[in-house]
Amino acid sequence: MTANQVSVSGGVDPLDASWTLPESWLMDRVSPLPSNGAVFFDPRDEGRSLRVSYHEALGVFVLSLWRGSDCLGSFRMSAEDSPRLVHSLMTSLAMSRPTATESEASAG
């Protein structure tokens, strides 16, 4: 192997023009908008958004970060983990809001 070659598992040289990525390494086809999910826009604007889509056949949610029409990265979350994510969001939100008693005390 020469100094400018990179070895990956199996001794394959990815700089070799005849070499291709294994299919398992390739990203799935990217959909511009989720057909079963939602899009959330970043308050900083600049075209940033988070897209969430559910893929029932795979049992996963895909969370992807976008800037304009460019997908910057994605994360597959098992549907089994989704209640934990929702709980985390709801708990954080609930902790950040004053209770009715706290609101009355600060008003009086």
Summary of the structure (lengths in Angstrom):
residues: 108
radius of gyration: 21.9
end to end distance: 77.1
largest distance: 77.1
contacts: 196
relative contact order: 0.09
helix: 30%
strand: 30%
